[in-house]
Amino acid sequence: MVEMHLLMVNVDYRYDPIYALGVVTTFDRFMQGYVPETDKASIFNALCEAVENNPQQFQNDASRLTQLADRVSAQDLVSWLDLSVSLPDANDLQETIRAIAGNVKFKYSRLFAIGLFTLLEQADPDLVKDSQWRNETLQNICRVLNLPWEKLNKDLDLYRSNLEKMAQARSALADVLQADRKKREQREQAIAGAGDSPSNPNQ
């Protein structure tokens, strides 16, 4: 929310669907395992509305981009992102990308980088794991869109690192809860066993 607020008050900020995808993806990834699950939608809505954004617009644009990535190959998506080819039903989205490329005052953000990465990951998660392909692809996109490659790369490294740490933390918490549950069950069984023991006839 802090980063969203800082962007909103920047004179060069302009909303775009890739940024929206970054916001939605970041929220979904870092809120994995949140209980109760049913509260997540209202939390996301409150997060967006707190910085005067439309949560439904974020969700709709993020969904449209992920659906686009689902139906094309990673290479076609890359060609679309670097403005080499057009894709059916996505001309308006590409015009937004073209506007970003032509805007010398475009306000880059970590959330935009995450949205860009999510698109590639959605198109082919295995290919994105190839660091050479990923770096070469993102460098080329950065060149075409006039994005700061070194900053984007550092932001994505931090993002992936934080995801790994969150996954490890969830796993550790699950182990603790399982151990605690096992101890509780053993205590309950011991109490039940003591209650079922025959009385001492000498008492």
C-alpha angles and dihedrals in degrees: 000000000000092000092046090051093048090051093048093056093047111104092222096052117119123175116242135172095245090057088048090053089051092053094048093045094048091050094047095046097047093042094055110131094020112151128246094034092198091066095061095083093053091046091052091048091050091048093054096041091050088067093038096256128138109245093197091055090052092050094045095049093044091050092049092052094047090049089052091051090048094058101046135057121258090249093052090048091051091049089050092049094049089048094244095123139015126232128213115266092006104086094111091051091050090050087057089052090047089052090052090052091051097044109093089188095052108147106230117203139179089245090057089052091051090050091052092048091047091056092055092043091051092051095050119353093184094052092050088059088066099093094199093052092042095050095044091048095048092045090055092048090049090052093051095043095039093240124156102257098192093050092045091050092050091047092052092046089054091046094052091044092052091049090054091049091049091050090050091048092050090049092049091048091050089052091050092049092048092050091047091049091050092051091049092051091049091051091049091049091049091051091047090048092051091051092052094051115113116254118259106257091213092062 
